[in-house]
Amino acid sequence: MNETEKVILAIRVRGQVRVRPQIADTLDKLLLGRLHQARVLKVTPSLEGMITKAKDYIAWGEVTEDVVAELLSKRGRLPGNNRLTDSYVKKNSKHSSIKALAKAIAAGSADVKDVEGLKPIFRLTPPSRGFKGKKKVGVGMGGSTGYRGEDINDLARRMI
């Protein structure tokens, strides 16, 4: 595994109505089946293809360590809808705390799956102050879908 792997945050920003079956299938494979669900993903060539196919329904970009830590502590869920805690992370993984796990995930050396029982999906709320522009249009044209780069962190913070 390469230590400099690119890690992104993908957030579903459009709903399930009138989605073509092929794209719905791709979104299901990405585990982004519902509106406002997010995942932290390591970029691979096959994943890039899936993201390109679903680009009109998701927003994605490079995620920072702070946002990963916030996602894990506030939206990380265990079976029974219990919150993720530092003691659970220490007991069920090789990391000492949520902060250490977030640092490793953002660096690309760890994954959400490293913590036994942690769900890979983060259920978010609609963003405070709403989306900027239309949801159906890409970021380059003033919309909310597509590649955002570092701006994905601002959107994620508004949705946590």
C-alpha positions, -999 to 999 in steps of 0.1 A, spaced: 0 0 0 13 34 -10 16 59 19 7 88 -3 -26 75 -15 -52 102 -21 -81 101 3 -114 117 -6 -148 124 10 -178 116 -12 -212 130 -2 -245 122 -19 -262 155 -26 -291 145 -49 -319 121 -40 -332 87 -54 -360 100 -77 -355 95 -114 -320 80 -112 -310 57 -141 -306 21 -129 -269 20 -139 -261 50 -119 -283 38 -89 -263 6 -90 -230 25 -90 -242 46 -60 -252 14 -42 -217 0 -48 -202 31 -34 -226 27 -4 -241 61 -11 -277 49 -15 -294 78 2 -293 116 3 -268 132 26 -247 100 32 -209 104 31 -179 80 29 -142 85 32 -126 66 3 -91 58 -9 -88 66 -46 -81 37 -69 -86 36 -107 -118 16 -104 -131 39 -78 -123 69 -100 -145 54 -127 -174 49 -103 -171 85 -91 -170 98 -127 -201 78 -135 -220 91 -105 -206 127 -107 -241 142 -112 -253 129 -78 -223 133 -55 -198 160 -44 -163 149 -36 -128 163 -28 -97 159 -7 -106 156 30 -85 170 59 -76 154 92 -98 178 112 -129 169 92 -123 132 95 -119 135 132 -151 155 134 -169 130 113 -157 101 134 -165 117 167 -199 132 159 -213 109 131 -193 76 136 -218 49 145 -215 14 159 -241 -14 159 -272 -3 178 -267 33 166 -241 39 194 -216 67 191 -179 60 185 -157 67 215 -120 69 222 -122 38 245 -139 18 218 -113 28 192 -85 18 216 -101 -15 224 -110 -26 189 -82 -13 167 -45 -6 168 -51 32 172 -51 49 205 -79 75 200 -103 89 175 -78 117 167 -50 91 159 -74 71 137 -84 103 119 -48 112 113 -41 77 99 -72 78 77 -64 113 63 -28 101 55 -41 70 37 -25 45 60 -57 34 77 -93 28 68 -127 31 85 -128 -7 83 -98 -10 107 -121 -4 136 -142 -35 142 -179 -28 141 -176 9 128 -201 16 100 -184 29 69 -213 54 61 -217 87 79 -253 100 79 -252 138 77 -278 165 80 -287 190 52 -261 217 51 -267 248 72 -274 278 49 -282 253 22 -264 243 -10 -250 271 -31 -268 271 -65 -287 243 -81 -281 207 -71 -284 195 -107 -254 216 -120 -217 209 -114 -196 230 -91 -179 247 -121 -212 261 -133 -223 273 -98 -240 241 -87 -233 216 -59 -224 183 -76 -190 173 -88 -153 177 -78 -149 204 -51 -113 199 -40 -106 214 -6 -141 231 -5 -156 197 4 -143 203 39 -165 234 43 -196 215 30 -189 186 53 -185 209 84 -219 225 75 -235 190 73 -220 174 104 
